[in-house]
């Protein structure tokens, strides 16, 4: 998606050789027009899949997932990272290690929001080592829902996440694919 690649080039900041900071348009401050364009693109990429719901993990996946759900005209559910007093005791859970934050989060989805047999699309902001998607897949298995695919905003092709999903035969679509970070610049994959 050229629009996203241009935004990454313009506003993304490379930190070291493995981290891309996109906090001014994706995961701290949100560019709603870009999110809408990405949601429309995901809806087009997964067109004809008969999707019932979109699932993501808070917080950075929420904006692209909401716009994808809007474009698909389906509900969006997000896995919480912290249990609140309002969350029931009937939950699906998984543990997810965050590479960027170097911590493990216990993600939670209320059982009321995923029904056996539903067809769901997973959306996430980054695919690096695949941990967030693995956690959502674990929740999907526990809920007996069918995962029709995974939509990723930014994929780091130099990390193992895509290979893990390819081994499982999961349909993955990434809007921007990064091959490397060199001299503070983003090198996009073909």
Number of C-alpha atoms within 10 A of each C-alpha: 13 9 12 18 18 12 15 21 14 9 14 19 17 19 12 11 13 15 14 21 15 17 14 14 19 22 17 11 10 16 14 14 11 17 21 19 18 25 25 18 19 27 22 13 16 19 11 8 13 13 22 21 23 26 28 27 25 16 15 17 22 23 24 29 33 23 25 29 25 17 18 21 13 15 16 22 22 23 23 19 19 12 13 8 7 6 13 12 10 11 17 20 21 19 18 20 17 15 15 11 8 8 9 13 17 15 23 23 26 17 17 10 14 23 15 13 12 18 20 24 27 25 34 26 24 22 24 22 21 21 19 26 25 18 22 28 19 16 23 24 14 16 19 15 18 18 22 18 21 24 31 24 24 21 26 24 19 16 16 14 20 20 13 15 17 11 8 9 10 14 14 17 19 22 19 23 23 19 16 18 19 12 10 13 16 20 14 16 13 7
